[in-house]
Amino acid sequence: MGILKEIIHESAIGNKPAIYKAFVISVFVSIVIISFTMLTAILKNPQQVITGFGY
């Protein structure tokens, strides 16, 4: 927990109010969770993923 507090303190949100820090961290955590959920869904059903490359 000390490492996380140090990272937050040295970041751009280090001197912001606690509610702002909580909001930024919750948005970051939700993006990470959604990304892992999408990765898990893609790895479970790779045959349903359609990828197209082109211009």
SERO-4910 file (N, C-alpha, C, O; in steps of 0.05 Angstrom, whole numbers):
BEGIN
 pado doro    nc1    nc2    nc3   cac1   cac2   cac3    cc1    cc2    cc3    oc1    oc2    oc3
  Met    A     16    -24      0      0      0      0     17     25      0      9     46    -11
  Gly    A     41     24     12     59     46     12     69     54    -15     73     77    -21
  Ile    A     73     33    -32     83     38    -59     61     53    -75     67     71    -90
  Leu    A     36     44    -71     14     57    -86     11     86    -77      7    104    -94
  Lys    A     13     92    -51     12    119    -41     34    136    -52     30    160    -58
  Glu    A     58    125    -54     81    140    -65     77    146    -95     83    168   -104
  Ile    A     67    127   -110     61    131   -138     41    153   -142     44    171   -159
  Ile    A     19    152   -126     -1    173   -128     10    200   -120      4    220   -132
  His    A     26    201    -99     38    226    -89     56    239   -110     56    263   -113
  Glu    A     71    222   -125     89    233   -145     76    238   -172     88    249   -190
  Ser    A     51    230   -175     37    233   -201     24    261   -202     27    278   -185
  Ala    A     10    266   -224     -3    291   -229    -26    296   -209    -34    319   -205
  Ile    A    -38    275   -198    -60    278   -179    -51    278   -150    -67    276   -132
  Gly    A    -25    281   -146    -14    279   -119    -24    300   -100    -27    294    -76
  Asn    A    -29    324   -109    -38    345    -91    -67    353    -94    -76    374    -86
  Lys    A    -83    336   -107   -112    340   -110   -127    330    -86   -116    315    -70
  Pro    A   -152    338    -83   -169    328    -61   -173    298    -62   -171    286    -83
  Ala    A   -179    286    -39   -182    257    -37   -205    247    -55   -202    225    -66
  Ile    A   -226    262    -57   -249    252    -74   -240    251   -103   -249    233   -118
  Tyr    A   -224    270   -112   -214    270   -139   -196    246   -144   -198    233   -165
  Lys    A   -178    241   -125   -160    218   -127   -176    192   -129   -170    174   -145
  Ala    A   -197    189   -112   -213    165   -111   -228    162   -138   -230    139   -148
  Phe    A   -237    184   -149   -251    182   -175   -232    173   -197   -239    156   -213
  Val    A   -208    185   -198   -189    178   -219   -180    149   -217   -178    134   -236
  Ile    A   -175    140   -192   -167    112   -188   -189     93   -195   -184     72   -206
  Ser    A   -214    100   -188   -236     82   -194   -241     80   -225   -247     58   -235
  Val    A   -237    102   -239   -239    101   -268   -217     83   -280   -222     67   -297
  Phe    A   -193     86   -270   -171     70   -279   -176     40   -274   -171     24   -291
  Val    A   -185     34   -250   -190      6   -243   -212     -5   -260   -211    -28   -269
  Ser    A   -233     10   -265   -255      0   -282   -246     -5   -310   -254    -24   -323
  Ile    A   -228     12   -321   -218      8   -348   -201    -18   -349   -203    -33   -368
  Val    A   -185    -23   -328   -169    -47   -327   -186    -72   -325   -181    -92   -339
  Ile    A   -207    -71   -309   -225    -94   -305   -240    -99   -331   -242   -123   -339
  Ile    A   -249    -78   -345   -263    -82   -370   -244    -94   -391   -253   -111   -406
  Ser    A   -220    -85   -391   -200    -96   -411   -195   -125   -406   -194   -141   -425
  Phe    A   -191   -133   -381   -186   -161   -375   -211   -178   -381   -208   -201   -390
  Thr    A   -235   -167   -376   -259   -182   -383   -261   -186   -412   -269   -208   -421
  Met    A   -255   -165   -428   -256   -168   -457   -235   -188   -467   -241   -204   -485
  Leu    A   -211   -187   -456   -191   -206   -463   -199   -235   -457   -195   -253   -473
  Thr    A   -211   -239   -434   -220   -265   -426   -242   -275   -445   -242   -298   -453
  Ala    A   -261   -257   -452   -282   -265   -471   -271   -272   -498   -280   -291   -511
  Ile    A   -251   -257   -507   -238   -263   -533   -223   -290   -532   -224   -305   -552
  Leu    A   -209   -295   -511   -194   -320   -509   -212   -344   -506   -205   -366   -514
  Lys    A   -236   -341   -494   -254   -363   -491   -269   -370   -517   -275   -393   -522
  Asn    A   -274   -349   -534   -288   -353   -559   -273   -341   -583   -283   -323   -595
  Pro    A   -250   -352   -589   -235   -340   -611   -247   -344   -638   -242   -329   -657
  Gln    A   -263   -365   -641   -275   -371   -667   -297   -350   -675   -304   -348   -698
  Gln    A   -307   -336   -655   -328   -316   -661   -317   -288   -666   -332   -270   -671
  Val    A   -291   -285   -663   -279   -259   -667   -273   -256   -697   -259   -272   -709
  Ile    A   -283   -235   -709   -278   -229   -737   -260   -205   -739   -267   -183   -729
  Thr    A   -237   -209   -750   -218   -187   -754   -215   -181   -783   -212   -200   -799
  Gly    A   -216   -156   -790   -212   -148   -818   -191   -127   -819   -191   -107   -804
  Phe    A   -172   -130   -838   -151   -111   -842   -154   -100   -870   -158   -115   -889
  Gly    A   -151    -74   -872   -153    -62   -898   -153    -32   -896   -151    -21   -874
  Tyr    A   -155    -20   -919   -155     10   -920   -183     19   -927   -187     43   -929
***
